[in-house]
Amino acid sequence: MAKNEEFTGLQKAAILLITLGPERSADIFKHLKEDEIEELTLEIANTRSISPQVKEDVLNEFYQICLAQQYIAEGGIGYAKELLDKVRVPMRDKFVVTAIKGVVPGENTVFTEYVHRRFGVPEGQLACIGGPSHAEEVAQQRLTYLTVGCTDEARAQAFSNVLRSHYIKTKTSRDVVGIEYAAVLKNVYAICAGICRSLDFGDNFHAVLMTNAMQEMNAFLNALNPIWRDMLDTVYLGDQLVTGYSRLSRNYTFGAMIGRGYTVKAAQAEMEMIAEGYFGTKCMYVIAQELRSHHVHLHTPTLDTVYRILYERANAAEAIRSMTNPGA
């Protein structure tokens, strides 16, 4: 039989399913489209004898791909947590700054909250950087506006001065928690925007979606940390708009692929980059449920809809229409 590298992707998939056996293969088929099932079934039928070595090679290749996709999908904040958990030096006297937009896996908290609880770093020594700031445009030295969040205004200003340049403008804020959670939520809303764009809902609906998302974000942030904040500020509204409209946005792109019929795994594999909003959706959904369990009134139709599409495999078009007609 041919060497493993000489097989096509379809042939390897067929060999993998044969190796896994009928019961496990049936579970995999549940996640595939009809045309994919038909194509694989035909390939399996045309596959003759397979040597044990080929089976082992294909199975090992599949395992390595799964490991690689786990790092691609979780990346960012999960990797940062893994590194930090290996730290053995005291951190209480450190000034810790995060630019990560996500929720710590398994913790359902943002990064500064995790560092504060895990390492005892005082809140005044924790800072975050908020956008809007596409990394591609920063690399091209295009005009970018950043907000440094820290409860210690002197530290915030000092670090803000370090970041400032001829193309980076900076300002400060004391709303560390709000900035970090807003950064997670805007990725969720960007996924929804991408889905709606692929489903051809149009610009009028997109504008309404972004408006409603900002109202939902405001309610969520107030439920978590009820302080006054100007939601028209660039770190909230600006970051939401650039993430929810730009084709440079990973989460918008991820949502657009979901709207075109991609499965979550297929979209992640093709993008080969992190769409933090996928994991953020589940974390924000769980946090919203926890808040409601404590009798906090919180209405999150956009978050709930994205969760249903990504995690409950709801039909995207039907879920969006249901969101627009809640009483129907």
N, C-alpha and C positions, 0 to 999 in steps of 0.2 A: 504494500500500500504506500501511497505517497507520503512524503515527510509532512509534518504538521503545518509548517509555514506555507506549503503549497496548496492547502485547502482554502476555499473561499469562506467568507464570513457565514454564509448560509449553510455550507457543509459542516463547518465547525459547530454551528448551533444545532444542527440535526444530530451530530455525534454526541454533543453534550446531553441532549434530551434522551437519546438512546442509553447513554451511560447512567443517567439519573434514574431511569426506569419509568414505567407507566404512571405510577401514583404521583411522584414528584413532578413529572412532566405535565400531568393534568393540572396541577396547581399553577404551573407557569403559564399554561394556555389560557387560564382565566384572566390573565392580565394583557392578553394580546388581542389585536383586531382580527376580524374574520379573514381578511386577505393574508395576514401574516400566518395565521394558523394553517390556512390552505397551502401556502407556499412551503411551510416547514413540514407539513404532513406528506406532501409530494416528495420532498427531498429525503425524508426518512424512509419512505417506501422505496426510493431508488438507491439507498445506501446498502452496500453489500457488507461483507465481513470487515470488522474493525479489530485491529490488533490491540491487545491490552496496553501496549506502550502508547499508541495514539490516543486511546481513551484517557490515559493518565495525563498525557501532555495537554490535551484539550481542557480537561478538568482543572489542571494547574493554571493554565492560561486564564480561564474564566475566574478563578480565585484571585489571581493577581489583578485582573481588571476590576473586580469588586473592591479590592483594597484601594486601588488607585482612585476609583470613583468615590469612595468614602472620604478620602482626603480632599478631592476636588469639591465634593458637595459640602462637607463640614468646614474644611479649611479654617481660615480666619480666626474667629474667636475660640473655636474648639482647640485649634493648634496652640493658640496663646495660653489657654488654660492648661494644656498638657505641659507646656514649658514651665509655666509658673508653679505648677504643682511640684516641680523638681527643685525649686528654689529652697535653699537651706540657710540663707543668710537673713538676718532681721530686716524687715522692710518698714517698720514703724516710722523711721526717720527719713524715708524716701519721698520724693515728689513724683507721683506716678501719673502719666498722661496717656490717655487712650484715644485712638482715632478709629477704633473698631466699631462697626455698626451692626450689632447683633446681641443675642441673648446667650449667656453661658450655658452650654449643653448640660442638661440634668439639674440645673440650678434655678431656671426661670427668673434670673436676675440679670441686669445689665452689668457691664464689666466693672465699673467703679464700685457698685454695691458688693460684688463678689470679692474684690481686692480688700475692701473695707472689712468685710466679715471674715475672710480667710486669713488675712495677714495683719489685721488690726491697724491698718493705715488710717490716720485721722481724715475725716471728710475734707478738711481744709487743705490736705496735701494730695487730693485726688482731682484730676482735671480731665476734661474731654474736649475734643475738637469737632465742631459741627460745620456743615456745609452751608450753601451748595458748593460742591467741589468735585467735579469729575476728575479722576486721576489723569485721564488722557490730556485734559486741557491744562492742568497744573504742569504736567511734563512739557507741554508746548509753551509754557510761560504766558498763558492767556490770563486776562484779568480775572481774579478769583477772590471771593469774600469768605473769610473764615470767622467763626465765633469760638472763643476759648471759654469753656464753662468751668468755673471753680468757685466754691463758696468763700475762699480767701481772695478778695479783690486784688490785693497787692501781688500775690503769686500769679493770678490770672493775667494781670497787666504785664508783668515781667516776661511771662512766657509768650504772650501776645506780641510783645516787642521783638522777641527772638524770631518769630515766624514772619514778621512783616518784611515786605520787599517792594520793588517797583511794580510787581504784578500781583502780589498778595496783600490784600487789605484785611485788617483784623479788628475785632472788637471783643468785648468780654461780656459774660453773663454769669449770674449766680445760680441759674437753673440747671444744674448738672443732670439731675434725674430726668427733667423734662426733655432736655436736649437728647439724651441717650435713648429714651423710650420713643421719642418722636422719630429718631433715625431708624428705629426698628419698624415702626408703624408705616412710615412713608414707603418702605420697601414692599410691605404688604399691599398698600394701595397702588403702587406702581405695577405690581403683578396683575391686579384687577384691571388697571388701565390698559396693559398690554393685551390681556384677554379680550377686552371690549373692542380694542382696535382691530384685532384679527377677525372678530365677529362682525365687523363693519357697523358698529353702533353710531359712528359719526362724531364730528367735533362738538355738536351741541350737547350730546350726552356726556362726552368726555369732560366738558367744562362743568357740568352739573356733578359728575362723579368726583372731580377734584374739590369742588366746593363742599359737597357732603362729607368727603374724606377729612377735610380740615375741621369740620364741626365734630366729627366723630373722634378725631385725634384730640381736640380740645377737651372733650368730655372724658376721654380716657386718661389724659394727663392730670386733669383735676381730680379724678377718682384716686389716682396714685399719689399725687402731691399737690394738694389744693392751695397753690400760691398764685399771685397775679403774674401773668405772662402775656406778652403781646404776640398773639398768634400770627400777626401780619409781619413779624420780624423775619429776616432772611433765613435764620436757622430753622424756622418752622415752615412758613409758607414757601420761601424760596427753595429750600431743599426738597419740599414736596413737589413743586412744579418741575424742577429740573429732572427729578427722578421719574415723575409720572408722565412726562412728555418726550424726553430725549431718547433717541435710539442708541445713545451711548450707555444708557442705563441697563445694567445686567438684569435687574429684576423686571423691567419693562419688557426686555427681550425674552426673558423666560416666560412671562405671562403671554406674550404674543405667540410663542410656540405652543403653549397649552391651548390657547384659543384656536390654533390651527389643527388641533387634534393630537399633538404629541402627548405621550405619557410623561409623567414626571421624570422617570429614569432616562427616557430617550432624550428629553430636553436637556437634562444635566449632562449627559454623555456628549451630546453634540456641541454644547456651549463650551465645555472644558474650562469653566471658570465658576466662581462661587456666586450663586444667587441667594444671598442671605435671607431674603424674604420668605423662602420656602420653609426654613426652620423657624424663622421669626413668626410666621403665621401660627404655627402650632403653639409656640410659647405664649404669644399674646392671647390666643384663644383660651388657653388654660388659665392665664392670669385673669382674664375677663370673667371666666366662670367662677374663679375663687372670690373675686370682688363681689359678684352677685350673690354668692353663698353667704356673704357677710352683710346682705341687705343693701348693697350699694346699687342704685339705679344706674345702669349703664347699657345704652342701646348701641350695638356695634354691627349693623347690617352688612357693611362692606367686609369687615373682618370675618364675620360668620360665613359669608358667601364664598370668600376665597378659601376658607378652611374646608367647606363642603366640597369644593371643586378639587382641591389638592389632596385631601386626606380621606374623603368619603366617596371619591370618584363620581361626584354628581356631574351630570351633563352641564357643560359650561354655559351654553346658550340658555338652557332652561333655568339654571341657577341665577343668571344675571337678570333674566326677565322676571323671575320670582322676586328678586330684590327690588326691581322697579315697580312691581305691583304687589306689595305685601298682603293686600287684602283679597287678592284674586284667588 
